[in-house]
Amino acid sequence: MKKALVLLAFVSMILIISSTSFAATSYVVTNDDNCSAASNTSSIYKLNTSNGNLSLMTTLNTGGLGNCGGFFASVGNTISRDAKCMYVYDGGTSDIAAFTVPGLAKVGNYSNAALNGAFPGGSMAMTPNGKYLYATYAGTQNIGAWKRNADCSLSFISTYVANSGIDTYSNLIVDPSGKGLVVSVDDLGYLELFAINSNGTLKDLAAANLNNTSCVNVGCFPTGIDITKGEFLVSGNAILGAGVFSMQLKGSSPFFTNINYTDQTSSGLCNGEVPWLSAAAYSSGSGPLFIGYSGFGAGCQSGVLTTNLSGGVITQVKANLINTASGYAGMIQNTGTWMVVSEWFNQLQVFKINNDGSLTATSQGPVTDNNANGALSFFIYPQTR
């Protein structure tokens, strides 16, 4: 089946205090993907790690516009590892808004005529050393490379297209070493690996042809990507069904090995696009792996599937059905025992992760983001992995 679309976008992080104080508190930072207001916005919530409650602290105007829609798993915001610069993707105006941290001063909006982020938008990823930022652009069906400057401004480097084919390239991720960029060639069923050169330019190295796995029986549309510290990669599959891709990423040819597709139909969930590794799974390759299921499609059920990753094998643990107001769920991330889920159109909900893999909603229930105009996306800062 075709990759599912849902409103989203992403915005960047941090608060009004100092980067040191951020480390002592958790924040949920959204991209409101607003295309109908005067400006797209990013809402910054404080996450109470004692009871899981969210409280709005501030809202930032990007000066651009969102798309009011897009891929469930798109990543539209990022913060540099040194917590000095944050960036927000404005798909509707095809720009990236830059802010300083911790002051949250707007630096500028950066675009290039060769890049168009029109619906369904795109995703962003930054190298661990904070030098380079990469983004996908659905309108022009290409990948843009940017250099981060000392003042947080961006300088355009170049555009790229995957050797496996032209596509909207719904997602991308930089590997933990900072030497490789993996891109979802979602419509064609590939994951493309680019080498990141010392000057930020890219070199296409290889592609994993997922059509050679058992997904060919149901559809092969890789979307959201996550990767362990040991370079074990997991990708969602946007189908009217349930399953995930997994493989080992290597530093030399053939680069992608042990490519597998794990069917998860028995979970009762549908359209799993957002894999998220727990801190344990990220650091050691073993531990809880959560899969966010959007529920997009006739008769589909949204929710979060708790699985266990061990030795490259993904085993189902607990299917958590989430009945949202619209029937759709989007981005998922956790910090400690708290799982945050975005719910189309404009809500966030926090769940307690129990020892058996089940999720229990907090008494606060869904929190409405009045600035959001889509299935808002988010990230949690600081990360616990």
PLY file of the C-alpha trace (Angstrom):
ply
format ascii 1.0
element vertex 385
property float x
property float y
property float z
element edge 384
property int vertex1
property int vertex2
end_header
0.00 0.00 0.00
1.05 3.60 -0.38
2.87 5.48 2.28
0.46 7.26 4.55
0.45 10.98 4.96
-0.46 12.88 8.05
-0.02 16.38 9.12
3.27 16.99 10.65
6.40 18.87 10.76
8.99 19.64 13.20
10.49 22.41 15.06
13.55 22.80 17.22
14.37 23.01 20.84
15.25 24.70 24.03
14.14 27.24 26.43
14.69 30.67 27.78
17.12 29.80 30.50
20.54 28.26 29.97
21.51 25.04 28.24
22.73 23.79 31.62
19.29 24.15 33.14
17.75 22.25 30.24
19.67 19.18 31.23
17.90 19.12 34.59
14.40 19.25 33.07
12.67 17.53 30.16
10.97 19.49 27.40
8.72 18.49 24.52
9.26 20.73 21.50
6.81 20.65 18.62
6.67 21.72 15.02
3.12 22.97 14.66
3.30 22.80 10.83
0.91 25.74 10.57
0.15 26.94 7.04
-2.94 29.01 7.83
-1.65 31.44 10.47
0.69 34.38 9.89
3.63 32.17 10.87
4.43 28.57 11.61
5.23 28.00 15.27
7.07 25.74 17.67
5.46 25.10 21.04
7.76 24.25 23.94
6.27 22.24 26.80
7.76 21.29 30.13
7.41 17.57 30.87
6.98 16.83 34.56
8.94 13.60 34.99
7.20 12.89 38.29
3.65 12.64 36.96
4.01 12.93 33.17
2.06 16.19 32.91
2.78 18.70 30.15
2.66 22.48 30.61
3.15 25.05 27.84
6.11 27.35 28.49
6.58 29.37 25.31
5.85 29.50 21.60
8.28 30.54 18.85
7.35 32.07 15.49
9.46 30.71 12.64
8.57 33.47 10.20
7.76 30.85 7.58
4.82 28.55 6.93
4.25 24.84 7.38
2.40 22.45 5.08
-0.56 21.62 7.34
0.23 18.02 6.51
2.89 15.50 5.59
4.37 12.13 6.52
3.67 10.67 9.95
7.36 10.02 10.61
8.94 13.18 9.19
11.48 14.95 11.40
11.08 18.69 10.96
13.29 20.12 13.69
16.65 19.58 15.27
19.12 21.02 17.75
22.88 20.88 17.52
24.59 18.47 19.90
26.30 21.38 21.68
22.83 22.91 22.30
23.77 26.25 20.74
21.64 26.25 17.58
18.19 24.96 16.69
16.50 24.62 13.34
12.87 24.35 12.21
11.63 23.10 8.84
9.02 25.31 7.13
7.72 23.16 4.28
5.18 25.67 3.01
7.82 28.34 2.41
10.64 25.85 1.71
12.95 27.31 4.32
14.73 26.35 7.52
14.37 28.78 10.42
17.44 29.13 12.65
17.51 30.16 16.32
20.29 30.64 18.84
20.19 28.74 22.11
19.58 29.45 24.93
18.40 32.93 23.97
16.02 31.65 21.25
16.88 34.66 19.11
15.83 34.26 15.49
18.85 34.23 13.17
17.15 33.87 9.80
15.28 31.69 7.33
17.42 29.76 4.86
16.33 28.52 1.47
17.63 27.88 -2.03
15.93 27.98 -5.43
16.93 24.36 -6.04
14.96 23.18 -2.98
11.17 23.06 -2.60
9.60 21.60 0.53
5.97 21.63 -0.66
3.53 19.04 0.70
4.26 16.43 1.94
7.35 18.33 3.06
10.51 16.68 4.29
12.77 15.69 7.17
15.93 17.01 8.81
19.04 15.47 10.36
22.25 16.94 11.76
25.70 15.45 12.15
26.82 14.66 15.73
29.57 17.30 15.52
26.95 19.90 14.60
28.78 21.03 11.46
26.29 19.95 8.81
22.54 19.71 8.37
20.69 17.67 5.76
17.05 17.92 4.72
14.74 16.28 2.19
12.45 18.30 -0.06
9.34 16.64 -1.54
8.55 19.46 -3.98
11.85 19.16 -5.84
12.38 15.50 -4.86
15.93 15.95 -3.68
18.19 16.26 -0.64
19.78 19.52 0.45
23.08 19.83 2.30
23.80 22.83 4.55
26.78 24.02 6.59
26.14 25.37 10.07
28.03 28.57 10.82
29.24 29.86 14.19
26.29 32.26 14.47
23.81 29.42 13.68
23.16 30.70 10.15
23.24 28.13 7.34
25.26 28.13 4.13
24.00 26.06 1.20
26.35 23.32 -0.03
24.57 21.34 -2.75
21.63 19.11 -3.72
21.59 15.35 -4.20
19.41 12.59 -5.64
19.70 8.93 -4.66
21.09 6.56 -7.28
18.16 4.23 -6.65
15.76 6.86 -7.99
14.03 10.21 -7.66
11.53 10.30 -4.80
10.04 12.45 -2.05
12.61 10.96 0.38
10.34 11.04 3.42
13.02 10.49 6.09
16.73 10.50 6.77
19.12 9.91 9.64
22.84 10.46 10.30
24.52 7.38 11.72
26.16 7.66 15.19
29.66 7.87 13.70
28.66 10.97 11.73
30.14 9.45 8.59
26.98 8.22 6.90
23.54 9.53 5.95
20.72 7.02 5.39
17.73 8.19 3.34
14.30 6.59 2.84
13.54 6.21 -0.86
10.03 5.39 0.25
8.05 5.02 -2.99
10.66 2.75 -4.57
11.41 0.51 -1.59
15.04 1.41 -0.92
17.23 2.82 1.83
20.13 4.82 0.38
23.49 5.31 2.10
25.59 8.40 1.46
29.08 9.00 2.80
29.44 12.38 4.54
32.70 13.94 3.42
34.78 16.21 5.65
33.39 19.31 3.88
29.77 18.19 4.22
29.31 17.06 0.64
27.74 13.64 0.04
28.82 10.60 -1.94
26.29 7.89 -2.79
27.69 4.55 -1.61
24.98 1.91 -1.77
21.30 1.08 -1.47
19.40 -1.61 0.41
16.75 -3.06 -1.91
13.94 -3.88 0.48
11.86 -5.30 -2.35
13.99 -8.45 -2.01
12.45 -9.17 1.41
9.05 -10.63 2.26
7.58 -7.11 2.28
7.03 -7.64 -1.44
3.87 -9.54 -0.45
2.33 -6.51 1.27
4.22 -3.47 -0.02
7.65 -1.97 0.63
7.51 1.70 1.65
10.27 2.49 4.19
9.61 5.59 6.25
10.88 6.51 9.73
14.39 5.34 10.63
16.24 4.74 13.88
19.70 3.30 14.42
21.64 1.90 17.37
25.08 2.99 18.51
26.32 -0.27 16.98
24.82 0.69 13.60
21.83 -1.70 13.64
19.11 0.04 11.66
15.31 -0.21 11.89
12.79 1.35 9.50
9.00 1.50 9.51
6.81 0.39 6.61
3.87 2.58 5.53
1.33 -0.04 4.49
-2.22 -1.10 5.33
-0.66 -3.81 7.43
2.08 -4.21 10.03
5.80 -4.82 9.84
9.30 -3.30 10.11
12.60 -3.55 8.27
15.92 -4.19 10.01
19.53 -4.56 8.91
23.15 -4.07 9.94
25.00 -1.06 8.58
28.68 -1.67 7.81
31.60 0.65 7.06
32.56 -1.17 3.87
30.87 -2.84 0.91
28.18 -4.16 0.75
27.37 -1.67 3.58
23.88 -3.15 4.25
23.83 -6.72 5.59
21.30 -9.05 7.25
18.36 -7.23 5.65
15.09 -8.54 7.10
11.40 -7.78 7.24
9.53 -8.67 10.43
5.79 -9.14 10.00
3.72 -7.74 12.90
0.22 -8.39 11.58
-0.78 -10.26 14.74
-0.43 -6.99 16.70
-3.74 -5.78 15.30
-2.13 -2.41 14.55
-1.76 -0.83 11.13
0.72 1.36 9.28
3.83 1.34 11.47
5.98 4.26 10.42
7.84 5.44 13.53
10.48 3.17 15.13
11.97 4.44 18.40
14.81 2.71 20.26
14.87 2.84 24.04
18.09 4.02 25.68
19.08 0.42 26.38
18.40 -0.75 22.83
20.24 2.23 21.38
23.38 1.78 23.46
23.67 -2.01 23.51
21.53 -3.30 20.66
19.31 -5.12 23.16
16.19 -3.81 24.86
12.79 -2.28 24.16
12.07 -1.06 20.65
8.81 0.86 20.19
6.96 1.10 16.87
4.45 3.91 16.37
1.47 2.83 14.28
-0.50 5.68 12.71
-3.73 3.77 12.04
-3.98 5.53 8.68
-6.25 3.63 6.29
-9.69 2.06 6.22
-10.17 -0.29 9.15
-6.73 0.50 10.60
-5.92 0.77 14.32
-3.42 3.26 15.74
-1.16 2.61 18.70
2.32 1.74 19.91
3.79 -1.74 19.61
6.34 -2.58 22.29
8.90 -5.06 20.99
12.21 -6.46 22.20
15.39 -6.15 20.15
18.04 -8.78 20.83
20.75 -10.15 18.56
19.20 -8.43 15.58
15.86 -10.16 16.18
12.67 -8.16 16.85
10.07 -9.90 19.03
6.59 -8.61 19.85
5.91 -7.89 23.52
2.74 -5.81 23.83
0.36 -4.10 21.40
-0.97 -0.86 22.90
-4.07 0.38 21.11
-4.53 4.16 21.25
-7.93 5.53 20.25
-7.38 9.16 19.30
-10.05 11.73 18.51
-9.26 11.50 14.80
-8.27 7.84 14.72
-4.65 8.66 13.84
-1.41 8.82 15.83
1.98 10.17 14.76
5.43 10.66 16.27
6.51 8.76 19.40
9.49 9.28 21.72
10.27 8.33 25.28
12.37 9.65 28.12
12.80 7.22 30.99
9.45 5.59 31.73
7.41 8.26 29.92
6.22 7.84 26.34
4.94 10.87 24.42
2.63 10.32 21.44
1.35 12.93 18.99
-2.30 12.58 18.02
-3.75 14.12 14.88
-4.74 16.98 14.61
-3.24 18.95 17.44
-2.77 16.89 20.59
0.02 15.31 22.63
-0.55 12.53 25.13
1.85 11.07 27.70
1.85 7.43 28.80
3.68 5.56 31.56
5.71 2.63 30.22
5.05 -0.36 32.46
7.42 -3.28 33.07
5.36 -5.59 30.85
5.56 -3.18 27.89
2.03 -1.88 28.31
1.29 1.86 28.30
-0.93 3.67 30.81
-2.20 7.15 29.96
-1.62 9.85 32.56
-4.61 11.41 34.30
-3.97 14.63 32.35
-5.10 12.98 29.12
-4.55 14.49 25.66
-3.12 18.02 25.70
-4.28 20.32 22.90
-1.70 22.51 21.17
-3.77 25.46 19.99
-1.02 26.56 17.61
-0.86 23.25 15.76
-2.55 22.72 12.43
-1.86 19.10 11.67
-0.59 15.94 13.26
2.04 17.86 15.13
5.48 16.34 15.47
7.91 16.83 18.33
11.10 15.80 20.02
12.07 15.50 23.68
15.07 17.39 25.08
17.40 16.38 26.51
17.60 12.93 24.98
18.34 10.07 27.33
20.30 8.10 24.76
0 1
1 2
2 3
3 4
4 5
5 6
6 7
7 8
8 9
9 10
10 11
11 12
12 13
13 14
14 15
15 16
16 17
17 18
18 19
19 20
20 21
21 22
22 23
23 24
24 25
25 26
26 27
27 28
28 29
29 30
30 31
31 32
32 33
33 34
34 35
35 36
36 37
37 38
38 39
39 40
40 41
41 42
42 43
43 44
44 45
45 46
46 47
47 48
48 49
49 50
50 51
51 52
52 53
53 54
54 55
55 56
56 57
57 58
58 59
59 60
60 61
61 62
62 63
63 64
64 65
65 66
66 67
67 68
68 69
69 70
70 71
71 72
72 73
73 74
74 75
75 76
76 77
77 78
78 79
79 80
80 81
81 82
82 83
83 84
84 85
85 86
86 87
87 88
88 89
89 90
90 91
91 92
92 93
93 94
94 95
95 96
96 97
97 98
98 99
99 100
100 101
101 102
102 103
103 104
104 105
105 106
106 107
107 108
108 109
109 110
110 111
111 112
112 113
113 114
114 115
115 116
116 117
117 118
118 119
119 120
120 121
121 122
122 123
123 124
124 125
125 126
126 127
127 128
128 129
129 130
130 131
131 132
132 133
133 134
134 135
135 136
136 137
137 138
138 139
139 140
140 141
141 142
142 143
143 144
144 145
145 146
146 147
147 148
148 149
149 150
150 151
151 152
152 153
153 154
154 155
155 156
156 157
157 158
158 159
159 160
160 161
161 162
162 163
163 164
164 165
165 166
166 167
167 168
168 169
169 170
170 171
171 172
172 173
173 174
174 175
175 176
176 177
177 178
178 179
179 180
180 181
181 182
182 183
183 184
184 185
185 186
186 187
187 188
188 189
189 190
190 191
191 192
192 193
193 194
194 195
195 196
196 197
197 198
198 199
199 200
200 201
201 202
202 203
203 204
204 205
205 206
206 207
207 208
208 209
209 210
210 211
211 212
212 213
213 214
214 215
215 216
216 217
217 218
218 219
219 220
220 221
221 222
222 223
223 224
224 225
225 226
226 227
227 228
228 229
229 230
230 231
231 232
232 233
233 234
234 235
235 236
236 237
237 238
238 239
239 240
240 241
241 242
242 243
243 244
244 245
245 246
246 247
247 248
248 249
249 250
250 251
251 252
252 253
253 254
254 255
255 256
256 257
257 258
258 259
259 260
260 261
261 262
262 263
263 264
264 265
265 266
266 267
267 268
268 269
269 270
270 271
271 272
272 273
273 274
274 275
275 276
276 277
277 278
278 279
279 280
280 281
281 282
282 283
283 284
284 285
285 286
286 287
287 288
288 289
289 290
290 291
291 292
292 293
293 294
294 295
295 296
296 297
297 298
298 299
299 300
300 301
301 302
302 303
303 304
304 305
305 306
306 307
307 308
308 309
309 310
310 311
311 312
312 313
313 314
314 315
315 316
316 317
317 318
318 319
319 320
320 321
321 322
322 323
323 324
324 325
325 326
326 327
327 328
328 329
329 330
330 331
331 332
332 333
333 334
334 335
335 336
336 337
337 338
338 339
339 340
340 341
341 342
342 343
343 344
344 345
345 346
346 347
347 348
348 349
349 350
350 351
351 352
352 353
353 354
354 355
355 356
356 357
357 358
358 359
359 360
360 361
361 362
362 363
363 364
364 365
365 366
366 367
367 368
368 369
369 370
370 371
371 372
372 373
373 374
374 375
375 376
376 377
377 378
378 379
379 380
380 381
381 382
382 383
383 384
